[in-house]
Amino acid sequence: MALEAIKEIKKAEATAEEIIKNANAEAKEIVQKATVEAIENYNKVLEGAKNKCNSIMQDAIDAGNKEAEPILLKGKKDAEDIYNVSEDKLDNAVKLVIERIVKIHGNS
């Protein structure tokens, strides 16, 4: 009877050790899966943040370009107007400058 009790105890201990071994293996697997899942979630969040950042930057660039467009067009128009000054206006400007120089310096 004592021998049977010892066998039962050893059997229970073996079963308990097997349960502990399986639990440890399962715990390691759960931790490994959780780590992989955490890395995937981190990468998704990071990718989402990068996309949002790029979107905000692109919106700012577009807004800046839209705001600058009329200024650039006015500058181009002003430059074209300067290049396209008529000969009469140019001649008048030259005469005006010459007259002022001659009047200031007199008989030089």
Distance bins in CASP14 RR format, pairs under 12 A and 6 or more apart:
PFRMAT RR
TARGET T0000
AUTHOR 0000-0000-0000
RMODE 2
METHOD distances of the structure
MODEL  1
1 7 0 0 0 0 0 1 0 0 0 0 0
1 8 0 0 0 0 0 1 0 0 0 0 0
2 8 0 0 0 0 0 1 0 0 0 0 0
2 9 0 0 0 0 0 1 0 0 0 0 0
3 9 0 0 0 0 0 1 0 0 0 0 0
3 10 0 0 0 0 0 1 0 0 0 0 0
4 10 0 0 0 0 0 1 0 0 0 0 0
4 11 0 0 0 0 0 1 0 0 0 0 0
5 11 0 0 0 0 0 1 0 0 0 0 0
5 12 0 0 0 0 0 1 0 0 0 0 0
6 12 0 0 0 0 0 1 0 0 0 0 0
6 13 0 0 0 0 0 1 0 0 0 0 0
7 13 0 0 0 0 0 1 0 0 0 0 0
7 14 0 0 0 0 0 1 0 0 0 0 0
8 14 0 0 0 0 0 1 0 0 0 0 0
8 15 0 0 0 0 0 1 0 0 0 0 0
9 15 0 0 0 0 0 1 0 0 0 0 0
9 16 0 0 0 0 0 1 0 0 0 0 0
10 16 0 0 0 0 0 1 0 0 0 0 0
10 17 0 0 0 0 0 1 0 0 0 0 0
11 17 0 0 0 0 0 1 0 0 0 0 0
11 18 0 0 0 0 0 1 0 0 0 0 0
12 18 0 0 0 0 0 1 0 0 0 0 0
12 19 0 0 0 0 0 1 0 0 0 0 0
13 19 0 0 0 0 0 1 0 0 0 0 0
13 20 0 0 0 0 0 1 0 0 0 0 0
14 20 0 0 0 0 0 1 0 0 0 0 0
14 21 0 0 0 0 0 1 0 0 0 0 0
15 21 0 0 0 0 0 1 0 0 0 0 0
15 22 0 0 0 0 0 1 0 0 0 0 0
16 22 0 0 0 0 0 1 0 0 0 0 0
16 23 0 0 0 0 0 1 0 0 0 0 0
17 23 0 0 0 0 0 1 0 0 0 0 0
17 24 0 0 0 0 0 1 0 0 0 0 0
18 24 0 0 0 0 0 1 0 0 0 0 0
18 25 0 0 0 0 0 1 0 0 0 0 0
19 25 0 0 0 0 0 1 0 0 0 0 0
19 26 0 0 0 0 0 1 0 0 0 0 0
20 26 0 0 0 0 0 1 0 0 0 0 0
20 27 0 0 0 0 0 1 0 0 0 0 0
21 27 0 0 0 0 0 1 0 0 0 0 0
21 28 0 0 0 0 0 1 0 0 0 0 0
22 28 0 0 0 0 0 1 0 0 0 0 0
22 29 0 0 0 0 0 1 0 0 0 0 0
23 29 0 0 0 0 0 1 0 0 0 0 0
23 30 0 0 0 0 0 1 0 0 0 0 0
24 30 0 0 0 0 0 1 0 0 0 0 0
24 31 0 0 0 0 0 1 0 0 0 0 0
25 31 0 0 0 0 0 1 0 0 0 0 0
25 32 0 0 0 0 0 1 0 0 0 0 0
26 32 0 0 0 0 0 1 0 0 0 0 0
26 33 0 0 0 0 0 1 0 0 0 0 0
27 33 0 0 0 0 0 1 0 0 0 0 0
27 34 0 0 0 0 0 1 0 0 0 0 0
28 34 0 0 0 0 0 1 0 0 0 0 0
28 35 0 0 0 0 0 1 0 0 0 0 0
29 35 0 0 0 0 0 1 0 0 0 0 0
29 36 0 0 0 0 0 1 0 0 0 0 0
30 36 0 0 0 0 0 1 0 0 0 0 0
30 37 0 0 0 0 0 1 0 0 0 0 0
31 37 0 0 0 0 0 1 0 0 0 0 0
31 38 0 0 0 0 0 1 0 0 0 0 0
32 38 0 0 0 0 0 1 0 0 0 0 0
32 39 0 0 0 0 0 1 0 0 0 0 0
33 39 0 0 0 0 0 1 0 0 0 0 0
33 40 0 0 0 0 0 1 0 0 0 0 0
34 40 0 0 0 0 0 1 0 0 0 0 0
34 41 0 0 0 0 0 1 0 0 0 0 0
35 41 0 0 0 0 0 1 0 0 0 0 0
35 42 0 0 0 0 0 1 0 0 0 0 0
36 42 0 0 0 0 0 1 0 0 0 0 0
36 43 0 0 0 0 0 1 0 0 0 0 0
37 43 0 0 0 0 0 1 0 0 0 0 0
37 44 0 0 0 0 0 1 0 0 0 0 0
38 44 0 0 0 0 0 1 0 0 0 0 0
38 45 0 0 0 0 0 1 0 0 0 0 0
39 45 0 0 0 0 0 1 0 0 0 0 0
39 46 0 0 0 0 0 1 0 0 0 0 0
40 46 0 0 0 0 0 1 0 0 0 0 0
40 47 0 0 0 0 0 1 0 0 0 0 0
41 47 0 0 0 0 0 1 0 0 0 0 0
41 48 0 0 0 0 0 1 0 0 0 0 0
42 48 0 0 0 0 0 1 0 0 0 0 0
42 49 0 0 0 0 0 1 0 0 0 0 0
43 49 0 0 0 0 0 1 0 0 0 0 0
43 50 0 0 0 0 0 1 0 0 0 0 0
44 50 0 0 0 0 0 1 0 0 0 0 0
44 51 0 0 0 0 0 1 0 0 0 0 0
45 51 0 0 0 0 0 1 0 0 0 0 0
45 52 0 0 0 0 0 1 0 0 0 0 0
46 52 0 0 0 0 0 1 0 0 0 0 0
46 53 0 0 0 0 0 1 0 0 0 0 0
47 53 0 0 0 0 0 1 0 0 0 0 0
47 54 0 0 0 0 0 1 0 0 0 0 0
48 54 0 0 0 0 1 0 0 0 0 0 0
48 55 0 0 0 0 1 0 0 0 0 0 0
48 56 0 0 0 0 0 1 0 0 0 0 0
49 55 0 0 0 0 0 1 0 0 0 0 0
49 56 0 0 0 0 0 1 0 0 0 0 0
50 56 0 0 0 0 0 1 0 0 0 0 0
50 57 0 0 0 0 0 1 0 0 0 0 0
51 57 0 0 0 0 0 1 0 0 0 0 0
51 58 0 0 0 0 0 1 0 0 0 0 0
52 58 0 0 0 0 0 1 0 0 0 0 0
52 59 0 0 0 0 0 1 0 0 0 0 0
53 59 0 0 0 0 0 1 0 0 0 0 0
53 60 0 0 0 0 0 1 0 0 0 0 0
54 60 0 0 0 0 0 1 0 0 0 0 0
54 61 0 0 0 0 0 1 0 0 0 0 0
55 61 0 0 0 0 0 1 0 0 0 0 0
55 62 0 0 0 0 0 1 0 0 0 0 0
56 62 0 0 0 0 0 1 0 0 0 0 0
56 63 0 0 0 0 0 1 0 0 0 0 0
57 63 0 0 0 0 0 1 0 0 0 0 0
57 64 0 0 0 0 0 1 0 0 0 0 0
58 64 0 0 0 0 0 1 0 0 0 0 0
58 65 0 0 0 0 0 1 0 0 0 0 0
59 65 0 0 0 0 0 1 0 0 0 0 0
59 66 0 0 0 0 0 1 0 0 0 0 0
60 66 0 0 0 0 0 1 0 0 0 0 0
60 67 0 0 0 0 0 1 0 0 0 0 0
61 67 0 0 0 0 0 1 0 0 0 0 0
61 68 0 0 0 0 0 1 0 0 0 0 0
62 68 0 0 0 0 0 1 0 0 0 0 0
62 69 0 0 0 0 0 1 0 0 0 0 0
63 69 0 0 0 0 0 1 0 0 0 0 0
64 70 0 0 0 0 0 1 0 0 0 0 0
64 71 0 0 0 0 0 1 0 0 0 0 0
64 72 0 0 0 0 0 1 0 0 0 0 0
65 71 0 0 0 0 0 1 0 0 0 0 0
65 72 0 0 0 0 1 0 0 0 0 0 0
66 72 0 0 0 0 0 1 0 0 0 0 0
66 73 0 0 0 0 0 1 0 0 0 0 0
68 74 0 0 0 0 0 1 0 0 0 0 0
68 75 0 0 0 0 0 1 0 0 0 0 0
69 75 0 0 0 0 0 1 0 0 0 0 0
69 76 0 0 0 0 0 1 0 0 0 0 0
70 76 0 0 0 0 0 1 0 0 0 0 0
70 77 0 0 0 0 0 1 0 0 0 0 0
71 77 0 0 0 0 0 1 0 0 0 0 0
71 78 0 0 0 0 0 1 0 0 0 0 0
72 78 0 0 0 0 0 1 0 0 0 0 0
72 79 0 0 0 0 0 1 0 0 0 0 0
73 79 0 0 0 0 0 1 0 0 0 0 0
73 80 0 0 0 0 0 1 0 0 0 0 0
74 80 0 0 0 0 0 1 0 0 0 0 0
74 81 0 0 0 0 0 1 0 0 0 0 0
75 81 0 0 0 0 1 0 0 0 0 0 0
75 82 0 0 0 0 1 0 0 0 0 0 0
75 83 0 0 0 0 0 1 0 0 0 0 0
76 82 0 0 0 0 0 1 0 0 0 0 0
76 83 0 0 0 0 0 1 0 0 0 0 0
77 83 0 0 0 0 0 1 0 0 0 0 0
77 84 0 0 0 0 0 1 0 0 0 0 0
78 84 0 0 0 0 0 1 0 0 0 0 0
78 85 0 0 0 0 0 1 0 0 0 0 0
79 85 0 0 0 0 0 1 0 0 0 0 0
81 89 0 0 0 0 0 1 0 0 0 0 0
82 89 0 0 0 0 0 1 0 0 0 0 0
82 90 0 0 0 0 0 1 0 0 0 0 0
82 93 0 0 0 0 0 1 0 0 0 0 0
83 90 0 0 0 0 0 1 0 0 0 0 0
84 90 0 0 0 0 0 1 0 0 0 0 0
85 91 0 0 0 0 0 1 0 0 0 0 0
85 92 0 0 0 0 0 1 0 0 0 0 0
85 93 0 0 0 0 1 0 0 0 0 0 0
85 94 0 0 0 0 0 1 0 0 0 0 0
86 92 0 0 0 0 1 0 0 0 0 0 0
86 93 0 0 0 0 0 1 0 0 0 0 0
87 93 0 0 0 0 0 1 0 0 0 0 0
87 94 0 0 0 0 0 1 0 0 0 0 0
88 94 0 0 0 0 0 1 0 0 0 0 0
88 95 0 0 0 0 0 1 0 0 0 0 0
89 95 0 0 0 0 0 1 0 0 0 0 0
89 96 0 0 0 0 0 1 0 0 0 0 0
90 96 0 0 0 0 0 1 0 0 0 0 0
90 97 0 0 0 0 0 1 0 0 0 0 0
91 97 0 0 0 0 0 1 0 0 0 0 0
91 98 0 0 0 0 0 1 0 0 0 0 0
92 98 0 0 0 0 0 1 0 0 0 0 0
92 99 0 0 0 0 0 1 0 0 0 0 0
93 99 0 0 0 0 0 1 0 0 0 0 0
93 100 0 0 0 0 0 1 0 0 0 0 0
94 100 0 0 0 0 0 1 0 0 0 0 0
94 101 0 0 0 0 0 1 0 0 0 0 0
95 101 0 0 0 0 0 1 0 0 0 0 0
95 102 0 0 0 0 0 1 0 0 0 0 0
96 102 0 0 0 0 0 1 0 0 0 0 0
96 103 0 0 0 0 0 1 0 0 0 0 0
97 103 0 0 0 0 0 1 0 0 0 0 0
97 104 0 0 0 0 0 1 0 0 0 0 0
98 104 0 0 0 0 0 1 0 0 0 0 0
98 105 0 0 0 0 0 1 0 0 0 0 0
99 105 0 0 0 0 0 1 0 0 0 0 0
99 106 0 0 0 0 0 1 0 0 0 0 0
100 106 0 0 0 0 0 1 0 0 0 0 0
101 108 0 0 0 0 1 0 0 0 0 0 0
102 108 0 0 0 0 1 0 0 0 0 0 0
END
